Amino acid sequence: MCHQSVGLIQSVIERAGIATVSVSNLEQVTRRVDPPRVLLVDRPLGYPLGAPLDAPLQTRIISAALALLSGPAERMQLFEE
C-alpha cells in the first residue's frame, strides 16, 4: 500500500479512538504525513518485514511494532536489529 494513504487512514482511525501502528520503510514520506505510532525499518521497498521465510526477523519487527501500541500516539521509532 501507499505509505501516504496508510498514514492518512491511520490518523482518521486514531481520531475515532482506535489505537493504530504502522511499519514504514520510506521515512521521508512517512514524516510528511505524520501518522501516529510508526516503526521505521531499513528494508527494501515492498519488504517492510524483511525477506520471505525469515520468521525470526519478521517476529521481531511485528513485536516491536505492537510494543508501540502501549505508548502515546505521535511516536516514531526506528527498528534496531
C-alpha positions as CSV (number, residue, x, y, z in Angstrom):
1,M,0.0,0.0,0.0
2,C,1.0,3.6,-0.4
3,H,2.8,5.0,2.7
4,Q,0.9,8.3,2.4
5,S,-2.5,6.6,2.2
6,V,-1.8,4.4,5.1
7,G,-0.7,7.3,7.3
8,L,-3.8,9.3,6.4
9,I,-6.1,6.4,7.1
10,Q,-4.2,5.7,10.3
11,S,-4.8,9.3,11.6
12,V,-8.6,9.0,10.9
13,I,-8.8,5.7,12.8
14,E,-7.0,7.2,15.7
15,R,-9.4,10.1,15.9
16,A,-12.2,7.5,16.2
17,G,-10.5,6.3,19.4
18,I,-8.8,3.1,18.0
19,A,-5.1,2.8,18.5
20,T,-3.0,2.1,15.4
21,V,0.5,1.3,14.4
22,S,2.2,1.0,11.0
23,V,5.5,-0.3,9.7
24,S,7.2,2.0,7.1
25,N,10.4,1.8,5.1
26,L,10.0,5.3,3.5
27,E,10.9,7.7,6.3
28,Q,10.7,10.9,4.2
29,V,7.1,10.2,3.0
30,T,6.0,8.9,6.4
31,R,7.3,12.1,8.2
32,R,5.5,14.3,5.8
33,V,2.1,12.6,6.6
34,D,3.0,12.4,10.3
35,P,0.8,9.4,11.3
36,P,0.7,8.2,15.0
37,R,2.9,5.3,16.1
38,V,5.2,4.2,13.3
39,L,8.0,1.7,13.3
40,L,10.6,2.7,10.7
41,V,12.5,-0.2,9.2
42,D,15.6,-0.2,7.0
43,R,14.3,-2.7,4.5
44,P,13.9,-2.7,0.7
45,L,10.7,-1.2,-0.7
46,G,8.0,-3.9,-0.7
47,Y,9.6,-5.9,2.1
48,P,8.9,-4.0,5.4
49,L,9.0,-7.2,7.4
50,G,12.2,-8.5,5.7
51,A,12.8,-11.3,3.3
52,P,10.2,-14.1,2.8
53,L,10.6,-17.0,5.2
54,D,12.7,-15.0,7.6
55,A,10.4,-15.7,10.5
56,P,12.7,-14.7,13.3
57,L,13.2,-11.2,11.8
58,Q,9.5,-10.9,10.9
59,T,8.6,-11.8,14.5
60,R,11.0,-9.1,15.9
61,I,9.6,-6.4,13.6
62,I,6.0,-7.2,14.4
63,S,6.7,-7.4,18.1
64,A,8.4,-4.0,18.0
65,A,5.5,-2.5,16.1
66,L,3.0,-3.9,18.6
67,A,5.0,-2.6,21.5
68,L,4.4,0.9,20.2
69,L,0.7,0.5,21.0
70,S,1.4,0.7,24.7
71,G,2.8,4.2,24.3
72,P,1.4,7.6,23.4
73,A,0.4,8.5,19.9
74,E,2.7,10.7,17.8
75,R,5.6,8.3,18.3
76,M,8.0,7.3,15.6
77,Q,10.6,4.7,16.3
78,L,13.5,3.2,14.3
79,F,13.7,-0.6,14.3
80,E,17.1,-1.7,15.6
81,E,18.3,-5.1,14.6
